[in-house]
C-alpha cells in the first residue's frame, strides 16, 4: 500500500476554491501531487454525471470544493451543491462505492493553507482505503 498513488479529482469553483488552490500553489505549500483540479464556474454546476464519470474513468476519490455557504457568486450554487452531494452519497452507495471516497469542502480565495490541509487529508484517507476495486460501467 505504501507505493499506491491514488487518482484524485478535485472540482474547484472559479471564484473561491480555485483561487484558494492557486494561493496554495504560489505560496509553495506542500501538497501531495496525486490530484488533478477541474475548474468550474460554480460548484453548483457540478452535475452528478461528472462524479460518476470520474469514478468510471478510474478516480479513487472525488473532492468537490466551492465558496462558503452564503458567499456564492451565483447566489445559491453552493446550496445546490450540498443537496446534490447528499443525493450522490446515496447513489454511490447503491453502486457499491464507499461514500467516503467523495468529499465536499468549502474554501475561500484566501484559504490556501486550508486547501492544502483538506487535499492532503483526503489523499491520506483514500490511501488508507486503497485502490478503487469497482467500476461503475460494465
HELIX and SHEET records of a PDB file:
HELIX    1   1 UNK A   17  UNK A   26  1                                  10    
HELIX    2   2 UNK A   43  UNK A   45  5                                   3    
HELIX    3   3 UNK A   48  UNK A   56  1                                   9    
HELIX    4   4 UNK A   77  UNK A   95  1                                  19    
HELIX    5   5 UNK A   99  UNK A  101  5                                   3    
HELIX    6   6 UNK A  112  UNK A  129  1                                  18    
SHEET    1   A 4 UNK A  35  UNK A  40  0                                        
SHEET    2   A 4 UNK A   8  UNK A  13  1                                        
SHEET    3   A 4 UNK A  61  UNK A  66  1                                        
SHEET    4   A 4 UNK A 102  UNK A 106  1                                        
END                                                                             
